Amino acid sequence: MTDMLNMGIRGVELDNWFCLGRMRLAHLAENFRMNCQDDDKLFTDGIKEIADWLNIESNAQEIIRIYLNEKSDQGYDQLVNGPINTYLGGRVLTPRDLNETYHGTWPTLRQMKKDGKNVVIATASSGDTPDKVFTHGDLFIHKIYWTDRPIKEFTPYPEFLDYDGPTRVGVITDLSDMMKCRIEFPACDHVNPELIKTAVYTWAESEPSVPLTRNSCVMISSEDNRWYVEGCEEEMHYACQNANDPNDWIMSESRGPYTITEIVCPPSYKFSVPHNGYRHQKLIEAANGTSVWINYSPWLPGYDDPGQEALTTEDPSDATDMQLSIMVRLLFAVILATTLITY
């Protein structure tokens, strides 16, 4: 798992099974006796490995999502909750936090980091009881908050229809169209750096080419539709997002140098930045082969809000979006079949 986290994976699936007297990690069928081995990694060691990675100073602000695929009610709550409490503890955004602190609305990634909550754990069953979930007392584990679909039910942007996959389920070999279609939790097998690259739709390779400061200016290039740091004096059109429909983008009529203190978009639109792959794609289509400025300023170090709400926006609809993907390191999942991975 450490290698995958270092590659940018921010979501892992752990299949926890109680077998041979211990809670283990194993990608098994319903009949665990067919596959369970005494050298399968212990659940507590898997949780500790994630915690050890987060305890490295440079990783402390990264947000990790853990998906537990528990196919039956095994019980042994303490063998699940205990390691989570011991190694992740206060980092976990719990069901109680969600309901009491955030009043049932998922916080933004920025708010989670501010509150010291950078682990979310959810569970679902894909066995004989898919409608049942086993949260071990709701202390740390949420019920699944997304819908599972096999890759064979996906076709590239913009159709979103079915196709006959190479197998019954299908294999993910490219993530770019999934980003455009806002697939939030793709489950990949055989993860490697080349596959990871296909999930990045934001910064171009080797960008930002210079350290970002409060005065940095960012544009989307017409050459490859990726983000670059550019001289602020360059004149370009501006990316304008509809204040009432965040999926609606247009390009400003006028061109000019980068600014967040002047009105550059028409009424009902704001100078903004796309917060996910779908909106990024809609902006690319609106730009129609033209390079545009994007308002990355709110994410720059030392940002000073100009105090003019009409000029810029942090899209309020993203307050419930656990997949705010303006970072190079995107949140996505990988099926972690521990019996197939060499540690």
C-alpha positions in Angstrom: 0.0 0.0 0.0 2.9 2.4 0.7 4.0 2.2 -2.9 0.5 3.0 -4.1 0.1 5.9 -1.7 3.4 7.2 -3.0 2.1 7.0 -6.5 -0.8 9.2 -5.7 -3.5 6.7 -4.8 -5.8 8.3 -2.1 -8.4 5.6 -1.8 -8.0 1.9 -1.0 -10.3 -1.1 -0.7 -9.6 -3.5 2.2 -11.4 -6.8 2.3 -11.5 -7.7 5.9 -12.2 -11.3 6.9 -12.0 -13.1 10.2 -10.3 -16.4 9.5 -7.8 -18.6 11.2 -8.5 -16.8 14.5 -7.5 -13.3 13.3 -9.1 -10.4 11.3 -7.2 -10.5 8.1 -7.0 -8.8 4.7 -7.9 -11.2 1.8 -9.8 -11.0 -1.4 -11.9 -14.1 -0.9 -15.1 -15.7 -2.1 -18.0 -16.3 0.3 -16.4 -19.5 1.5 -13.2 -18.1 3.1 -12.0 -21.6 3.9 -11.1 -22.0 0.2 -8.6 -19.2 0.2 -7.7 -17.9 3.7 -4.0 -18.4 4.5 -2.2 -17.8 7.8 0.3 -15.5 6.0 -2.5 -13.1 4.8 -1.8 -9.6 6.1 -3.6 -8.8 9.4 -6.2 -6.0 9.3 -4.4 -4.2 12.1 -1.2 -4.2 10.1 -3.0 -2.8 7.0 -4.5 0.1 9.1 -1.1 0.7 10.7 0.6 0.9 7.3 -1.8 3.7 6.2 -1.3 5.5 9.5 2.5 5.2 9.3 2.3 6.8 5.8 0.1 9.7 7.1 2.5 10.2 10.0 5.2 11.3 7.7 5.3 15.1 7.8 5.0 15.6 4.1 1.9 13.4 4.0 0.1 14.6 7.1 -2.4 16.8 5.1 -3.3 14.1 2.5 -6.9 12.8 2.6 -7.4 9.0 2.4 -10.6 7.1 1.8 -10.8 3.5 3.0 -13.5 1.2 1.6 -14.2 -1.9 3.5 -15.9 -4.6 1.4 -17.3 -6.9 4.1 -19.6 -9.5 2.6 -21.4 -10.7 5.7 -22.0 -9.8 9.3 -18.9 -11.3 10.9 -19.1 -9.5 14.2 -15.8 -9.0 16.0 -16.4 -5.3 16.2 -13.4 -4.6 18.4 -11.1 -6.3 15.9 -12.2 -3.7 13.4 -12.8 -0.6 15.5 -9.8 -1.2 17.7 -7.0 -0.8 15.1 -8.8 2.1 13.6 -9.0 3.8 16.9 -5.4 3.0 17.9 -3.7 4.0 14.7 -6.0 6.6 13.0 -8.1 7.8 15.9 -8.9 11.5 15.7 -8.0 11.7 12.0 -11.2 9.8 11.1 -14.3 11.8 10.0 -16.8 9.6 11.8 -20.6 9.2 11.3 -21.1 11.3 14.5 -18.8 14.0 13.1 -20.8 14.1 9.9 -24.1 14.4 11.7 -23.3 16.6 14.6 -20.4 18.8 13.5 -21.3 19.1 9.8 -25.1 18.6 10.2 -25.2 15.8 7.7 -23.5 17.7 4.9 -20.1 16.5 3.7 -17.4 19.1 4.4 -15.0 20.3 1.7 -11.5 18.9 1.6 -10.3 22.3 2.8 -12.6 22.2 5.9 -11.6 18.6 6.6 -7.9 19.6 6.6 -8.6 22.6 8.8 -10.4 20.3 11.3 -7.7 17.6 11.3 -10.0 15.1 9.6 -8.3 13.4 6.7 -9.5 9.8 6.8 -13.0 8.7 5.7 -14.0 5.0 6.1 -17.1 3.5 4.3 -18.4 0.0 3.9 -20.6 -2.0 1.6 -21.3 -5.6 0.8 -20.9 -7.2 -2.6 -21.8 -10.7 -1.5 -25.2 -12.4 -1.1 -26.5 -9.4 0.9 -25.6 -6.3 -1.1 -28.4 -4.3 0.5 -26.9 -4.8 3.9 -23.9 -2.9 5.3 -21.9 -3.8 8.4 -20.5 -0.7 10.1 -19.5 -2.3 13.4 -21.5 0.1 15.6 -21.2 3.3 13.5 -18.2 4.4 15.5 -15.8 5.1 12.6 -17.4 3.5 9.5 -20.0 5.1 7.2 -22.5 3.3 5.0 -21.6 3.5 1.4 -22.4 6.9 -0.1 -21.9 6.2 -3.8 -23.3 3.6 -6.3 -21.2 0.8 -7.5 -21.1 0.1 -11.3 -18.9 -2.4 -13.3 -16.6 -0.8 -15.9 -18.6 -2.7 -18.6 -21.5 -0.3 -17.9 -19.4 2.8 -18.8 -18.6 4.4 -22.1 -16.4 7.4 -22.6 -17.6 11.0 -22.4 -20.2 12.2 -23.4 -22.3 9.1 -24.0 -22.3 7.5 -20.5 -23.9 4.4 -21.9 -23.2 0.6 -21.8 -20.7 -1.4 -23.8 -19.6 -5.0 -24.0 -16.6 -5.1 -21.8 -13.6 -7.4 -22.4 -14.8 -9.5 -19.4 -18.0 -9.7 -17.4 -16.8 -6.8 -15.3 -14.3 -5.0 -17.5 -10.8 -3.7 -17.0 -9.8 0.0 -16.5 -6.8 0.8 -18.8 -7.3 4.6 -19.0 -8.8 7.0 -16.5 -9.1 10.1 -18.6 -12.7 9.7 -19.7 -13.7 8.7 -16.2 -12.4 12.0 -14.9 -14.4 13.8 -17.6 -17.5 11.9 -16.5 -16.9 12.6 -12.8 -16.6 8.9 -11.9 -15.7 9.5 -8.3 -14.3 6.2 -7.1 -12.8 4.1 -10.0 -11.5 0.8 -8.8 -8.3 -0.2 -10.7 -6.2 -3.3 -10.8 -2.5 -3.4 -11.6 -2.0 0.2 -10.8 1.2 1.8 -12.3 2.5 5.3 -12.9 1.4 5.3 -16.5 -2.2 4.5 -15.6 -2.0 7.2 -12.8 -1.0 9.8 -15.4 -4.2 9.3 -17.4 -6.2 10.5 -14.3 -4.5 13.9 -14.2 -6.4 16.6 -16.1 -5.0 19.6 -14.2 -1.3 20.5 -14.2 0.8 19.7 -17.2 3.8 17.4 -16.5 6.6 19.3 -14.7 4.1 22.1 -13.8 4.0 24.2 -11.7 7.4 25.0 -13.3 8.2 27.6 -10.6 7.2 27.8 -6.9 3.7 29.1 -6.5 3.3 32.4 -4.7 0.3 34.6 -4.0 1.1 36.5 -7.2 1.2 33.4 -9.5 -1.1 33.3 -12.5 -2.5 30.1 -14.0 -3.9 29.4 -17.4 -5.2 26.4 -19.4 -3.3 26.0 -22.6 -5.0 25.5 -25.9 -2.1 23.2 -26.9 -2.9 20.3 -24.5 -5.7 21.6 -22.3 -3.5 21.4 -19.2 -2.6 24.0 -16.6 0.5 26.2 -16.7 2.0 29.0 -14.7 2.1 32.0 -17.0 3.3 35.6 -16.9 0.4 37.6 -15.5 0.9 40.4 -18.1 -0.1 38.0 -20.9 -3.5 38.8 -22.4 -6.0 36.0 -22.6 -9.7 35.4 -22.2 -11.1 34.4 -18.8 -12.8 31.2 -17.7 -16.4 32.2 -16.6 -18.6 29.9 -14.6 -22.4 30.4 -14.2 -23.1 31.4 -10.6 -26.3 29.3 -10.7 -25.2 26.3 -12.7 -21.6 25.3 -12.0 -21.5 23.0 -15.0 -22.1 25.9 -17.4 -19.0 27.7 -18.6 -18.3 30.4 -21.2 -15.2 32.3 -22.2 -15.1 36.0 -21.6 -15.6 38.3 -24.6 -12.6 40.5 -23.7 -9.0 39.6 -23.3 -6.6 41.0 -20.7 -3.9 40.4 -18.2 -4.7 38.2 -15.1 -6.8 40.0 -12.5 -9.1 39.1 -9.6 -9.9 42.7 -8.8 -11.9 43.6 -11.9 -15.1 42.3 -13.3 -14.1 40.2 -16.4 -17.2 38.0 -16.9 -20.7 38.9 -18.0 -23.6 39.1 -15.5 -24.5 35.9 -13.7 -21.0 34.5 -14.4 -17.8 34.5 -12.3 -14.1 34.1 -13.0 -13.5 30.7 -11.6 -11.6 27.4 -11.8 -13.1 24.0 -12.7 -13.4 21.8 -9.6 -13.7 18.4 -11.3 -13.0 16.7 -14.6 -16.5 17.2 -16.0 -16.5 20.9 -15.4 -12.9 21.1 -16.8 -14.1 19.4 -20.0 -17.1 21.8 -20.3 -14.7 24.7 -20.0 -12.4 23.2 -22.6 -15.4 22.9 -25.0 -16.4 26.5 -24.2 -12.9 27.8 -24.9 -13.0 26.2 -28.3 -9.2 26.0 -28.8 -8.4 29.2 -27.0 -6.0 29.5 -24.0 -7.8 31.0 -21.0 -7.0 32.3 -17.5 -8.4 30.3 -14.6 -8.9 31.7 -11.1 -6.5 29.5 -9.1 -5.8 32.4 -6.7 -7.8 31.1 -3.7 -5.5 28.1 -3.5 -2.2 30.1 -3.6 -0.1 30.6 -0.5 -0.8 33.9 1.2 -4.0 34.5 -0.8 -5.8 37.7 0.2 -9.5 37.7 -0.6 -10.3 40.9 -2.5 -13.6 40.9 -0.8 -15.7 41.3 -3.9 -18.0 38.3 -4.1 -19.0 39.0 -7.7 -15.5 38.6 -9.0 -14.6 35.1 -8.0 -16.2 32.0 -6.6 -15.5 28.9 -4.5 -18.4 27.0 -5.8 -20.8 26.4 -2.9 -22.1 23.2 -4.4 -18.7 21.7 -3.8 -19.3 21.9 0.0 -20.9 18.4 -0.4 -18.4 17.2 -3.0 -15.9 14.8 -1.4 -14.1 14.6 -4.8 -12.9 18.2 -5.2 -10.1 17.5 -7.6 -8.1 20.7 -8.2 -4.9 19.0 -7.1 -2.4 17.0 -9.1 -2.9 14.1 -6.7 -6.5 13.0 -7.5 -8.7 11.0 -5.2 -9.5 7.6 -6.7 -9.6 4.0 -5.6 -7.8 0.8 -6.3 -9.0 -2.7 -5.5 -6.6 -3.9 -2.9 -6.5 -7.7 -3.2 -3.9 -8.4 -0.5 -3.5 -12.0 -1.6 -2.2 -10.8 -4.9 0.1 -8.0 -3.8 3.6 -8.5 -2.6 4.5 -6.5 0.5 
